Amino acid sequence: MIPLFVFNAFMLCTVLAFRPIYRKKGVTQEIQERHASKFLNRWMREYWFWLTDPIIRFFIRFHITPNQITCLGTFIGVLSGLFFSLGHFGLGGWCMIWGASFDMFDGKVARLTNKETKSGAYFDSIMDRVSEGAVFAGLIFYYRESLVLWIAVMALLGSFMVSYTKAKGDEMNARYNGGSMQRPERIVYLGVGAVFSPVFSWMLSHYFPLLTTEALYVLPLFLVALMTWVTSLNRMKNVMKMLDQSC
């Protein structure tokens, strides 16, 4: 718990430090161009771009390629799944957040170094599914003897459906990007939920002994499971409507 508290405290200090910076900071073009979300606001995105900018500069300085960054992010994502399977939710959450952030790093490094390629984008998309699948596999293994297992399974299926409904629609020239629980939102809610569940469990254990880390984590897991299916069904409805209109 001590390393988790220290790291969480450090991140809280960076949040407080960013508040006055945000008021003076201009709008980041890349954030403007990305999809709007009810679950992940602009402030959080600007904060994360500001916090991780030195890492991106480090990659560029030492000529680390976008594909190498993608591989490193995938490794961290798989490590996150391992931590979840062992019940180390705090470590699993931070690995999930940082591993997924490499999905942003590789794209930004590719743009800044003029190394954007279609093969790189394809490789990145495939590795995203590997990382996310590893996280859900770890959760499914951990909850294998609990009814929460089915919530984790539904979250896994819903997450993959969100991606597939978009990909299939794009393939059939019916592009629809709407929805509230896309990959960045899933990462934030599952990752942040995992990071703070052990902390809240420890703080409340004296008053609510049954409120364990794994019990608290059901809340963000259920939210992701529910909203991924809502997003998937919404995409299916709109893509089918667009396909019918194009006939």
C-alpha atoms as one frame of an Amber mdcrd trajectory, in Angstrom:
protein
   0.000   0.000   0.000   2.878   2.428   0.693   4.144   2.633  -2.929   0.543
   3.003  -4.116  -0.112   5.849  -1.656   3.133   7.585  -2.632   2.437   7.364
  -6.350  -1.198   8.434  -5.932  -0.058  11.396  -3.814   2.462  12.382  -6.495
  -0.234  12.273  -9.185  -2.541  14.381  -6.995   0.205  16.993  -6.658   0.577
  17.142 -10.448  -3.184  17.645 -10.774  -3.025  20.594  -8.352   0.005  22.008
 -10.178  -1.829  21.827 -13.512  -4.857  23.826 -12.360  -3.266  27.306 -12.758
  -1.500  26.158 -15.951  -4.800  25.063 -17.510  -6.290  28.547 -17.136  -3.465
  30.062 -19.197  -2.979  27.129 -21.562  -4.273  27.310 -25.111  -6.416  24.623
 -26.700  -4.465  21.585 -27.900  -5.361  20.975 -31.536  -5.134  17.184 -31.241
  -7.634  17.179 -28.363  -9.997  19.390 -30.351  -9.892  16.964 -33.271 -10.653
  13.881 -31.170 -14.220  12.802 -30.381 -16.071  14.607 -27.622 -17.110  12.534
 -24.626 -19.454  12.843 -21.695 -17.254  10.450 -19.724 -13.834  12.012 -20.385
 -13.719  15.801 -20.441 -11.226  18.150 -22.065  -9.562  19.090 -18.757  -8.515
  15.494 -18.085  -7.135  15.135 -21.604  -5.203  18.408 -21.436  -3.766  17.358
 -18.063  -2.560  14.013 -19.394  -1.027  15.590 -22.518   0.799  18.112 -20.315
   2.014  15.456 -17.863   3.318  13.054 -20.511   4.897  15.597 -22.868   8.431
  15.032 -21.407   8.081  11.293 -22.150   7.264  12.011 -25.796  10.287  14.320
 -26.025  12.445  11.564 -24.498  11.335   9.075 -27.167  12.097  11.557 -29.927
  15.470  12.507 -28.424  16.664   8.884 -28.345  15.163   7.940 -31.744  12.753
   5.328 -30.371  10.440   4.338 -33.232   6.625   4.377 -33.047   6.448   0.576
 -33.462   8.899   0.103 -30.583   6.710   2.352 -28.432   3.667   0.292 -29.427
   5.420  -2.937 -28.379   6.442  -1.438 -25.041   2.869  -0.283 -24.388   1.557
  -3.757 -25.217   4.020  -5.322 -22.779   2.858  -2.980 -19.998  -0.775  -3.774
 -20.876  -0.142  -7.518 -20.610   1.662  -6.901 -17.301  -1.472  -5.090 -16.122
  -3.551  -8.191 -16.867  -1.113 -10.281 -14.818  -1.401  -7.922 -11.831  -5.204
  -8.013 -12.042  -5.187 -11.814 -12.126  -3.133 -11.817  -8.895  -5.421  -9.302
  -7.176  -2.935  -6.392  -7.242  -5.531  -3.884  -8.421  -3.512  -0.725  -7.731
  -0.529  -1.894  -9.778  -2.838  -3.293 -12.438  -4.636   0.040 -12.717  -1.506
   2.121 -13.130  -0.030  -0.319 -15.647  -3.297  -0.202 -17.569  -3.279   3.616
 -17.679   0.373   3.934 -18.640   0.283   1.048 -21.093  -2.689   2.597 -22.876
  -0.956   5.991 -22.878   1.683   4.507 -25.159  -1.100   4.326 -27.759  -1.044
   8.129 -27.644   2.762   8.322 -27.504   3.388   6.264 -30.639   0.943   8.301
 -32.723   2.319  11.625 -31.530   5.941  10.566 -32.038   5.039   9.330 -35.549
   3.489  12.699 -36.424   6.321  14.789 -34.956   9.021  12.726 -36.700   7.135
  12.298 -40.006   7.011   8.517 -39.615   3.262   7.975 -39.964   2.509   4.839
 -41.990  -0.602   2.782 -42.667   1.195  -0.359 -41.497   2.077   1.363 -38.227
  -1.527   2.399 -37.653  -2.664  -1.157 -38.403  -0.070  -2.652 -36.037  -1.091
  -0.193 -33.328  -4.785  -1.139 -33.640  -4.030  -4.860 -33.362  -1.820  -4.363
 -30.300  -4.560  -2.279 -28.661  -6.844  -5.316 -28.777  -4.084  -7.500 -27.282
  -3.552  -5.103 -24.363  -7.243  -4.689 -23.637  -7.872  -8.423 -23.974  -5.057
  -9.143 -21.486  -6.607  -6.798 -18.918 -10.033  -8.410 -19.173  -8.483 -11.889
 -19.142  -6.796 -11.007 -15.856 -10.063  -9.732 -14.368 -11.984 -12.783 -15.568
  -9.383 -15.067 -13.995  -9.474 -13.174 -10.691 -13.291 -13.225 -10.474 -13.558
 -16.801 -11.808 -15.275 -18.069  -8.634 -17.637 -15.096  -8.319 -20.745 -13.916
 -10.146 -18.730 -10.796 -10.992 -17.101 -13.022 -13.603 -20.124 -12.445 -15.868
 -19.865  -8.673 -15.507 -16.220  -8.905 -16.596 -17.194 -11.134 -19.550 -19.915
  -8.691 -20.634 -17.441  -5.790 -20.333 -14.977  -7.708 -22.528 -17.594  -8.502
 -25.178 -18.992  -4.965 -25.076 -15.529  -3.416 -25.459 -14.722  -5.553 -28.478
 -18.167  -4.830 -29.953 -17.545  -1.073 -29.711 -14.421  -1.482 -31.832 -15.883
  -4.003 -34.261 -19.102  -2.104 -34.995 -17.009   0.907 -36.008 -14.511  -1.137
 -38.041 -17.245  -3.012 -39.914 -19.152   0.187 -40.574 -16.019   1.851 -41.961
 -15.437  -1.175 -44.212 -18.952  -0.761 -45.655 -18.543   3.010 -46.083 -20.904
   3.812 -43.212 -18.655   5.770 -40.878 -20.101   6.455 -37.442 -17.840   7.439
 -34.520 -20.449   8.254 -31.878 -20.724   6.646 -28.475 -19.824   7.391 -24.886
 -17.627   4.462 -23.797 -14.833   4.271 -26.342 -11.343   3.018 -25.524  -9.995
   6.156 -23.751 -13.041   6.202 -21.470 -12.717   2.490 -20.710  -9.072   2.951
 -19.792  -9.786   5.876 -17.485 -12.712   4.291 -15.643 -11.211   0.826 -15.266
  -7.715   2.158 -14.563  -8.634   4.924 -12.124 -11.175   2.640 -10.444  -8.445
   0.045  -9.891  -6.011   2.650  -8.571  -8.384   4.069  -5.965 -10.325   0.939
  -4.970  -7.533  -0.319  -2.632  -7.173   3.161  -1.116 -10.884   3.571  -0.375
 -11.100  -0.003   0.849  -8.249   0.607   3.303  -9.760   3.917   4.492 -13.233
   2.422   5.042 -12.242  -1.049   6.266 -12.762  -0.127   9.933 -16.383   0.912
   9.326 -17.290  -1.403   6.423 -15.219  -4.608   6.645 -17.062  -6.173   3.693
 -16.139  -3.280   1.424 -13.050  -4.946  -0.036 -11.030  -3.791  -3.043 -12.617
  -6.379  -5.324 -16.098  -5.413  -4.104 -15.521  -1.704  -4.768 -14.104  -2.422
  -8.211 -17.401  -3.953  -9.321 -18.768  -0.388  -9.693 -16.470   0.832 -12.511
 -16.496  -2.634 -14.076 -20.298  -2.653 -14.193 -20.353   0.892 -15.607 -18.005
  -0.117 -18.428 -19.972  -3.317 -19.111 -23.253  -1.406 -19.313 -22.067   1.572
 -21.343 -20.048  -0.451 -23.867 -23.190  -2.358 -24.790 -25.199   0.872 -24.966
 -22.515   2.335 -27.235 -22.374  -0.810 -29.400 -26.138  -0.979 -29.885 -26.259
   2.733 -30.660 -23.561   2.295 -33.299 -25.313  -0.709 -34.802 -28.578   1.218
 -35.072 -26.971   4.251 -36.735 -24.730   2.248 -39.105 -27.691   0.102 -40.228
 -29.709   3.267 -40.803 -26.892   4.746 -42.901 -26.592   1.539 -44.926 -30.326
   1.457 -45.630 -30.272   5.101 -46.760 -27.386   4.407 -49.150 -29.308   1.651
 -50.984
